[in-house]
Amino acid sequence: MAMLESLRGLGYSTATALADIVDNSISAGAREVRIDFLWEGANSRVLILDDGRGMSDPELEGAMRLGDKNPLTQRAADDLGRFGMGLKTASLSQCRRLTVASTKDGKRSCLRWDLDELAATPQSDWLLFEGPAEGSEQYLAPLDGKAAGTLVLWEQLDRIITTGYTVDDFLAMTVVVEAHLAMVFHRLLQGSRARMRLFINNRPIAPWDPFMSGHPAKPWISPPAAMQTDAGLVTAQCHVLPHHDKLTKDEFRKNEGPAGWTAQQGFYVYRNERLLVAGGWLGLGNSKAWNREDAHRLARIQLDIPNTADADWKIDVRKSIARPPVALRQWLTRLAEDTRERARRVFAYRGAPMPTQRNTPIAQAWRVDHTKDGIRYRIEPTHPAIAAVLNSAGDLEPLVKAMLRVIEESVPVQRIWLDTAENKDTPKTGFTSDPPAAVAAVLATIFADMVGRRGMSAEIAKQSLLSTEPFQNYPLLVAQLDDPTRI
């Protein structure tokens, strides 16, 4: 009994505990898993029903025993288990009464753990009880008429229903659980060849793909890379996601993930297409381990390991921690360094300075100078808007240059960085949120100077503007510019 109470503190959340139960269903060949949250105050319950192959009496008894499987035993390639502990430890981390009913070949078996009954009779040799608790028989009804399947029933949810807990808290928990399961099992749920379906309170769970596969604004994805190890083949693919400016508000919200953009960066470690670790840099780094930083929020790396590599990767009972073996750390570090740098560039430049369709570089108003004293930000005098002022300044040119130098030396870099970190987004630039008329007015002024004073043809001036920051984002406004020299 003391051991059972101790095992309740392994650190499962409700979401990670339910993911462990779903793992068992998948290993049992289930194509459909239904999770129902039944609110009745202190008597609330959680039911998990699958249509897998079910268990016979001996199989169910083995499944309900602690550590019924040796973690060193070779498993089937698609087996998501390892320790033979998940069903019990995950369930009892959330409830004091666990009932499991299973039907195989039309025959039903039912066993339960009941920590309160065990505490009331500490000298009893009977650790497992036959059948559901009195009054709970009705909750096994979803198995009626089924030739195969398993139902897991959580009751006495003392780790969930605590003092002050309300129905609103219960409903909020279902939202968190749904987001977690959508992420953990997304590869099993998505596409025309989905292996299974998941439901919460009869509502299907839509998969959440952390890599935004197929999005047209995605700036980079690497070819798959592989490394052979003693425990099997490890494969990796690196991704840089689109900048916020390239996404709609709905896309930005949907793709930030359960923990938000910054927290979701890093490695995504999968075993048999089941997500084990969602983000983070696995303790990798150069002089010290990398942290999750805003500048690298768009970097995500898919990493697939075989289930024969659990010991090498130090997979824990909750299947939520993985540590790369020493032999792979250098390879993974190189992949991460490249991905982080690419993601930083997209984040820093807001995804804007990509070559035009004619492969013409974008003329930027700011440049970055790397000196022995560090990085400095300078105004680029060749930018059309800046060049126009300098070339026509006449006697005011020294004053204009002095003004530009003051601007360069007083850029509030620290304040910009702090605001970005606190608001979890880069400050708005590039005429973001400005009405088209305001952008058109600036464009017209620069266009008039290019055609009038500098003698450029209207067509060449427009081509130049289409390769100038930030006007490359407004091709329709550029096309509508009227030649000021035309009568």
C-alpha positions as CSV (number, residue, x, y, z in Angstrom):
1,M,0.0,0.0,0.0
2,A,2.8,2.4,0.8
3,M,4.4,1.7,-2.5
4,L,1.1,2.4,-4.3
5,E,0.8,5.8,-2.6
6,S,4.4,6.6,-3.4
7,L,3.9,5.8,-7.1
8,R,1.1,8.4,-7.3
9,G,3.8,11.1,-7.1
10,L,5.6,10.3,-10.4
11,G,4.6,13.7,-11.8
12,Y,1.8,12.9,-14.3
13,S,-0.5,15.6,-15.3
14,T,-4.1,14.6,-16.3
15,A,-3.1,15.1,-20.0
16,T,0.1,13.0,-19.8
17,A,-1.7,10.3,-17.8
18,L,-4.5,10.0,-20.4
19,A,-1.8,9.9,-23.2
20,D,-0.4,6.8,-21.4
21,I,-3.8,5.1,-21.4
22,V,-4.2,5.9,-25.1
23,D,-0.8,4.3,-25.7
24,N,-2.2,1.0,-24.3
25,S,-5.2,1.3,-26.6
26,I,-3.0,1.8,-29.7
27,S,-0.8,-1.2,-28.7
28,A,-4.0,-3.2,-28.5
29,G,-4.8,-2.4,-32.1
30,A,-7.5,0.2,-31.4
31,R,-8.8,2.3,-34.3
32,E,-11.0,4.5,-32.1
33,V,-10.5,5.8,-28.5
34,R,-13.3,7.7,-26.7
35,I,-12.6,9.8,-23.6
36,D,-15.5,11.0,-21.6
37,F,-15.4,13.5,-18.7
38,L,-18.5,13.2,-16.5
39,W,-18.9,16.0,-14.1
40,E,-20.7,15.2,-10.8
41,G,-18.7,17.3,-8.3
42,A,-16.7,15.2,-6.0
43,N,-18.1,12.1,-7.7
44,S,-16.9,13.1,-11.2
45,R,-15.5,10.3,-13.4
46,V,-13.3,9.8,-16.5
47,L,-14.0,7.0,-18.9
48,I,-11.7,5.8,-21.7
49,L,-13.1,3.3,-24.1
50,D,-11.3,1.7,-27.0
51,D,-12.2,-0.8,-29.7
52,G,-8.9,-2.8,-29.5
53,R,-8.6,-6.5,-29.3
54,G,-9.4,-6.6,-25.6
55,M,-8.0,-8.9,-22.8
56,S,-8.8,-12.3,-21.4
57,D,-8.9,-12.9,-17.7
58,P,-5.2,-13.8,-17.4
59,E,-4.2,-10.9,-19.7
60,L,-6.2,-8.4,-17.7
61,E,-4.7,-9.6,-14.4
62,G,-1.2,-9.3,-15.9
63,A,-2.0,-5.8,-17.1
64,M,-3.3,-4.7,-13.7
65,R,-0.2,-6.0,-11.8
66,L,2.6,-3.6,-11.2
67,G,5.6,-4.1,-13.4
68,D,4.1,-7.1,-15.3
69,K,6.6,-6.6,-18.2
70,N,10.4,-6.6,-18.1
71,P,11.5,-3.3,-19.8
72,L,14.5,-5.2,-21.2
73,T,12.3,-7.6,-23.1
74,Q,12.3,-7.1,-26.9
75,R,9.0,-5.6,-28.0
76,A,7.1,-5.5,-31.2
77,A,8.2,-2.7,-33.5
78,D,4.9,-0.8,-33.0
79,D,4.6,-1.3,-29.2
80,L,4.4,2.0,-27.4
81,G,4.9,0.5,-23.9
82,R,8.1,-0.4,-22.0
83,F,7.8,-0.7,-18.3
84,G,4.4,-2.3,-17.8
85,M,3.5,0.4,-15.4
86,G,1.6,3.0,-17.4
87,L,-2.0,1.8,-16.9
88,K,-1.6,1.7,-13.1
89,T,0.8,4.6,-12.4
90,A,-0.9,7.0,-14.8
91,S,-4.4,6.2,-13.6
92,L,-3.6,6.2,-9.9
93,S,-1.8,9.5,-10.2
94,Q,-5.2,11.0,-10.9
95,C,-7.7,8.8,-9.0
96,R,-8.0,6.5,-6.0
97,R,-10.2,3.9,-7.7
98,L,-9.2,2.4,-11.0
99,T,-11.6,-0.1,-12.7
100,V,-10.7,-1.8,-16.0
101,A,-13.2,-3.9,-17.9
102,S,-12.2,-5.7,-21.1
103,T,-14.0,-7.9,-23.6
104,K,-12.3,-10.4,-25.8
105,D,-14.0,-13.0,-28.0
106,G,-17.3,-11.9,-26.4
107,K,-16.2,-12.6,-22.8
108,R,-15.9,-9.8,-20.3
109,S,-13.4,-9.5,-17.4
110,C,-13.3,-6.8,-14.8
111,L,-10.7,-5.9,-12.1
112,R,-10.1,-2.8,-10.0
113,W,-7.7,-1.1,-7.7
114,D,-9.3,0.7,-4.8
115,L,-6.9,2.5,-2.6
116,D,-9.5,3.4,0.0
117,E,-10.6,-0.2,0.5
118,L,-7.0,-1.3,0.7
119,A,-6.3,1.3,3.3
120,A,-9.3,0.1,5.3
121,T,-8.1,-3.5,5.3
122,P,-4.2,-3.2,5.4
123,Q,-3.8,-6.9,6.4
124,S,-5.8,-8.2,3.4
125,D,-4.0,-10.3,0.9
126,W,-6.5,-9.4,-1.8
127,L,-4.9,-6.4,-3.6
128,L,-7.1,-6.5,-6.7
129,F,-10.9,-6.6,-6.5
130,E,-13.3,-8.3,-8.9
131,G,-15.8,-6.2,-10.8
132,P,-16.8,-2.6,-10.4
133,A,-17.5,-0.9,-7.1
134,E,-21.1,-0.9,-5.9
135,G,-23.0,1.7,-7.8
136,S,-20.6,1.9,-10.7
137,E,-21.9,-0.9,-12.8
138,Q,-23.7,1.5,-15.1
139,Y,-20.5,3.0,-16.3
140,L,-19.4,-0.2,-17.9
141,A,-22.4,-0.1,-20.2
142,P,-20.5,1.2,-23.2
143,L,-18.9,-2.3,-23.5
144,D,-22.3,-4.0,-23.8
145,G,-22.7,-5.8,-27.1
146,K,-19.1,-5.5,-28.1
147,A,-17.0,-8.5,-29.1
148,A,-13.8,-6.8,-28.1
149,G,-12.6,-3.6,-26.5
150,T,-11.5,-2.2,-23.2
151,L,-12.9,0.4,-20.8
152,V,-10.9,2.2,-18.2
153,L,-12.8,4.0,-15.4
154,W,-11.3,6.6,-13.1
155,E,-13.3,7.4,-9.9
156,Q,-12.5,9.3,-6.7
157,L,-10.5,11.9,-8.6
158,D,-8.7,13.3,-5.6
159,R,-5.8,14.6,-7.6
160,I,-8.1,16.5,-9.9
161,I,-11.2,17.5,-7.9
162,T,-9.7,19.5,-5.0
163,T,-11.2,22.1,-2.7
164,G,-12.7,25.0,-4.7
165,Y,-12.7,23.0,-8.0
166,T,-15.7,23.9,-10.2
167,V,-17.3,22.7,-13.4
168,D,-15.6,25.5,-15.2
169,D,-12.2,24.1,-14.0
170,F,-13.3,20.7,-15.2
171,L,-14.2,22.0,-18.6
172,A,-10.9,24.0,-18.8
173,M,-9.0,20.8,-18.1
174,T,-10.7,19.0,-21.0
175,V,-9.4,21.8,-23.3
176,V,-5.8,21.3,-22.0
177,V,-6.1,17.5,-22.4
178,E,-7.4,17.9,-26.0
179,A,-4.5,20.2,-27.0
180,H,-2.0,17.7,-25.5
181,L,-3.4,14.6,-27.2
182,A,-3.8,16.5,-30.5
183,M,0.0,17.2,-30.3
184,V,1.2,13.8,-28.9
185,F,-0.7,11.7,-31.4
186,H,-0.9,14.1,-34.4
187,R,1.0,11.7,-36.8
188,L,-1.4,8.9,-36.0
189,L,-4.4,11.1,-36.4
190,Q,-3.7,13.2,-39.5
191,G,-4.0,12.5,-43.2
192,S,-6.0,10.1,-45.3
193,R,-4.0,7.2,-43.9
194,A,-4.7,8.0,-40.2
195,R,-4.2,5.0,-38.0
196,M,-6.8,6.0,-35.4
197,R,-9.4,8.5,-34.2
198,L,-9.6,10.2,-30.8
199,F,-12.7,11.7,-29.2
200,I,-13.3,13.8,-26.1
201,N,-17.0,13.9,-25.0
202,N,-18.0,12.7,-28.5
203,R,-16.0,15.5,-30.2
204,P,-13.3,14.4,-32.6
205,I,-9.8,15.6,-31.7
206,A,-8.1,17.3,-34.7
207,P,-4.3,16.7,-35.0
208,W,-1.9,19.6,-34.2
209,D,1.1,19.4,-36.6
210,P,4.1,21.3,-35.0
211,F,5.8,21.6,-38.4
212,M,3.0,23.3,-40.4
213,S,3.6,20.7,-43.1
214,G,2.7,22.0,-46.6
215,H,2.2,25.7,-45.6
216,P,3.1,27.8,-48.6
217,A,4.9,30.5,-46.5
218,K,7.2,28.0,-44.8
219,P,10.7,29.3,-45.5
220,W,12.8,26.2,-45.1
221,I,12.8,22.4,-44.5
222,S,15.9,20.3,-44.6
223,P,16.2,16.9,-46.4
224,P,15.9,14.0,-44.0
225,A,19.1,13.1,-42.2
226,A,19.9,9.7,-40.6
227,M,22.4,8.2,-38.2
228,Q,22.8,4.5,-37.6
229,T,23.3,3.5,-33.9
230,D,23.7,0.3,-32.0
231,A,20.0,0.5,-31.1
232,G,18.7,1.3,-34.6
233,L,18.3,4.1,-37.1
234,V,17.7,7.6,-35.8
235,T,16.3,10.1,-38.4
236,A,15.9,13.9,-38.3
237,Q,14.4,16.6,-40.3
238,C,14.8,20.3,-39.6
239,H,12.1,23.0,-40.0
240,V,11.9,26.8,-39.9
241,L,8.3,28.0,-39.6
242,P,6.8,31.1,-41.2
243,H,7.1,34.5,-39.5
244,H,4.1,35.9,-37.8
245,D,3.7,38.4,-40.7
246,K,3.2,35.5,-43.2
247,L,0.3,34.0,-41.2
248,T,-3.3,35.0,-40.6
249,K,-4.4,35.6,-37.0
250,D,-6.1,32.2,-37.0
251,E,-3.0,30.4,-38.4
252,F,-0.8,32.1,-35.8
253,R,-3.0,31.1,-32.9
254,K,-3.5,27.5,-34.1
255,N,0.2,26.9,-34.8
256,E,1.7,28.3,-31.6
257,G,1.1,25.0,-29.8
258,P,-0.2,24.3,-26.2
259,A,2.7,26.1,-24.6
260,G,3.2,29.0,-27.0
261,W,5.7,29.8,-29.8
262,T,8.8,30.3,-27.7
263,A,8.2,27.2,-25.5
264,Q,7.5,25.0,-28.5
265,Q,10.8,25.5,-30.2
266,G,13.4,22.8,-30.4
267,F,13.4,19.0,-30.8
268,Y,10.3,16.9,-31.2
269,V,11.3,13.3,-30.3
270,Y,9.0,10.5,-31.6
271,R,8.9,6.8,-31.1
272,N,6.6,4.9,-33.4
273,E,5.1,8.2,-34.5
274,R,4.1,8.9,-30.9
275,L,5.5,12.2,-29.6
276,L,7.6,11.8,-26.5
277,V,9.2,15.3,-26.1
278,A,7.6,18.4,-27.5
279,G,10.3,21.1,-27.8
280,G,13.4,22.1,-25.9
281,W,17.0,21.6,-26.9
282,L,17.8,18.3,-25.1
283,G,20.5,19.8,-23.0
284,L,22.6,20.5,-26.1
285,G,24.6,23.7,-26.7
286,N,28.2,24.8,-27.0
287,S,29.7,26.3,-23.8
288,K,26.4,25.8,-22.0
289,A,23.0,24.3,-22.7
290,W,20.8,26.4,-25.0
291,N,17.6,28.0,-23.5
292,R,14.4,28.6,-25.3
293,E,14.7,32.1,-26.7
294,D,12.4,34.3,-28.8
295,A,15.0,34.6,-31.5
296,H,14.8,30.8,-32.2
297,R,11.0,30.4,-31.7
298,L,10.5,29.3,-35.4
299,A,13.0,26.4,-35.2
300,R,11.6,22.9,-34.8
301,I,13.3,19.6,-35.5
302,Q,11.6,16.3,-36.0
303,L,13.5,13.4,-34.5
304,D,12.5,9.7,-34.8
305,I,14.0,7.0,-32.6
306,P,13.2,3.3,-32.6
307,N,11.6,1.7,-29.5
308,T,14.8,-0.4,-29.2
309,A,16.6,2.8,-28.1
310,D,14.6,3.6,-24.9
311,A,17.5,2.7,-22.6
312,D,20.0,4.7,-24.7
313,W,17.8,7.7,-24.7
314,K,16.8,7.3,-21.0
315,I,13.1,7.3,-21.7
316,D,11.2,7.7,-18.4
317,V,8.0,5.9,-17.2
318,R,5.9,8.9,-18.2
319,K,7.4,8.9,-21.7
320,S,8.0,12.7,-21.4
321,I,11.8,12.9,-21.0
322,A,14.5,11.9,-23.4
323,R,18.2,12.5,-23.3
324,P,20.3,11.9,-26.4
325,P,23.2,9.4,-26.1
326,V,26.7,10.8,-26.2
327,A,27.4,9.3,-29.6
328,L,24.7,11.4,-31.2
329,R,25.2,14.7,-29.4
330,Q,27.6,16.2,-31.9
331,W,25.5,15.3,-34.9
332,L,22.3,16.7,-33.2
333,T,24.2,19.9,-32.2
334,R,25.2,20.6,-35.7
335,L,21.7,20.1,-37.0
336,A,20.3,22.4,-34.2
337,E,23.0,25.1,-34.8
338,D,22.0,25.4,-38.5
339,T,18.3,25.4,-37.8
340,R,18.6,27.9,-35.0
341,E,20.6,30.3,-37.2
342,R,18.2,30.0,-40.0
343,A,15.2,30.6,-37.7
344,R,16.9,33.6,-36.1
345,R,17.4,35.2,-39.5
346,V,13.7,34.8,-40.4
347,F,12.7,36.1,-37.0
348,A,15.0,39.0,-37.0
349,Y,14.1,40.1,-40.6
350,R,10.4,39.4,-40.1
351,G,10.6,37.0,-43.2
352,A,10.8,40.1,-45.4
353,P,14.2,40.3,-47.1
354,M,13.7,37.3,-49.4
355,P,14.7,37.7,-53.0
356,T,11.9,38.9,-55.4
357,Q,10.4,36.7,-58.1
358,R,13.2,38.0,-60.4
359,N,15.8,36.9,-57.8
360,T,16.7,40.5,-57.1
361,P,18.0,41.2,-53.6
362,I,15.8,43.4,-51.4
363,A,17.3,46.9,-50.6
364,Q,17.0,47.4,-46.9
365,A,16.9,50.6,-44.9
366,W,19.1,49.2,-42.2
367,R,22.3,47.2,-42.3
368,V,24.1,45.2,-39.6
369,D,27.8,45.9,-39.2
370,H,29.9,43.3,-37.3
371,T,33.0,44.9,-35.7
372,K,35.5,43.9,-33.2
373,D,33.5,45.9,-30.6
374,G,30.3,44.1,-31.4
375,I,27.2,44.5,-33.6
376,R,26.1,48.0,-34.8
377,Y,23.0,49.0,-36.7
378,R,23.4,51.5,-39.4
379,I,21.0,53.3,-41.8
380,E,21.7,52.3,-45.4
381,P,22.3,55.4,-47.4
382,T,21.7,53.7,-50.8
383,H,18.0,53.0,-49.9
384,P,15.9,55.0,-52.4
385,A,14.1,57.0,-49.8
386,I,17.3,57.9,-47.9
387,A,19.3,58.5,-51.0
388,A,16.6,60.9,-52.3
389,V,16.9,63.1,-49.2
390,L,20.7,63.1,-49.2
391,N,21.0,63.9,-52.9
392,S,18.6,66.8,-52.7
393,A,19.6,68.2,-49.3
394,G,22.0,70.7,-50.7
395,D,23.4,72.9,-47.9
396,L,21.3,70.9,-45.4
397,E,23.2,67.6,-46.2
398,P,25.5,67.9,-43.1
399,L,22.5,68.5,-40.9
400,V,20.6,65.5,-42.5
401,K,23.6,63.3,-42.0
402,A,23.9,64.4,-38.4
403,M,20.3,63.6,-37.8
404,L,20.7,60.1,-39.3
405,R,23.7,59.5,-37.1
406,V,21.7,60.5,-34.0
407,I,19.0,58.0,-35.0
408,E,21.6,55.3,-35.5
409,E,23.2,55.9,-32.1
410,S,19.9,56.1,-30.2
411,V,18.1,53.0,-31.5
412,P,16.4,51.6,-28.4
413,V,17.8,48.1,-28.9
414,Q,17.4,47.0,-25.3
415,R,13.9,48.4,-25.1
416,I,12.9,46.7,-28.3
417,W,14.3,43.4,-27.1
418,L,12.5,43.7,-23.7
419,D,9.2,44.6,-25.4
420,T,9.6,41.7,-27.7
421,A,10.3,39.3,-24.8
422,E,7.4,40.5,-22.7
423,N,4.9,40.7,-25.5
424,K,6.0,37.5,-27.3
425,D,6.0,39.3,-30.6
426,T,8.2,41.6,-32.6
427,P,7.2,45.3,-32.7
428,K,5.1,46.3,-35.7
429,T,7.0,47.7,-38.7
430,G,6.8,47.7,-42.5
431,F,3.6,49.8,-42.4
432,T,1.8,47.0,-40.5
433,S,-1.8,48.0,-39.7
434,D,-1.4,51.3,-41.6
435,P,-4.2,52.0,-44.1
436,P,-3.3,51.6,-47.8
437,A,-3.6,55.4,-48.4
438,A,-0.8,56.1,-45.9
439,V,1.5,53.6,-47.7
440,A,0.5,55.0,-51.1
441,A,1.3,58.5,-50.0
442,V,4.9,57.5,-49.1
443,L,5.3,55.5,-52.3
444,A,4.1,58.4,-54.4
445,T,6.6,60.8,-52.9
446,I,9.6,58.4,-53.5
447,F,8.3,57.5,-57.0
448,A,8.0,61.2,-58.0
449,D,11.6,61.8,-57.0
450,M,12.9,58.7,-58.8
451,V,11.1,59.7,-62.1
452,G,11.3,63.5,-61.8
453,R,14.7,64.4,-60.3
454,R,16.6,61.2,-61.0
455,G,15.2,60.7,-64.6
456,M,14.2,57.1,-64.2
457,S,11.5,55.7,-66.4
458,A,8.3,54.8,-64.6
459,E,8.7,51.1,-65.3
460,I,12.3,51.0,-63.9
461,A,11.3,53.0,-60.9
462,K,8.5,50.6,-60.1
463,Q,10.8,47.6,-60.5
464,S,13.2,49.3,-58.1
465,L,10.4,49.8,-55.5
466,L,9.4,46.2,-55.8
467,S,12.9,45.2,-54.6
468,T,13.0,47.8,-51.8
469,E,12.0,47.3,-48.2
470,P,9.2,47.5,-47.2
471,F,7.5,48.3,-50.5
472,Q,8.0,44.8,-51.9
473,N,5.1,43.8,-49.8
474,Y,2.7,46.2,-51.7
475,P,2.9,45.2,-55.4
476,L,-0.6,46.4,-56.1
477,L,0.0,49.8,-54.7
478,V,3.3,50.0,-56.7
479,A,1.5,49.0,-59.9
480,Q,-1.1,51.8,-59.4
481,L,1.5,54.6,-59.3
482,D,1.0,57.2,-62.0
483,D,3.9,58.7,-63.9
484,P,4.2,62.3,-62.6
485,T,5.9,63.4,-65.9
486,R,3.0,62.3,-68.0
487,I,0.6,65.1,-69.1
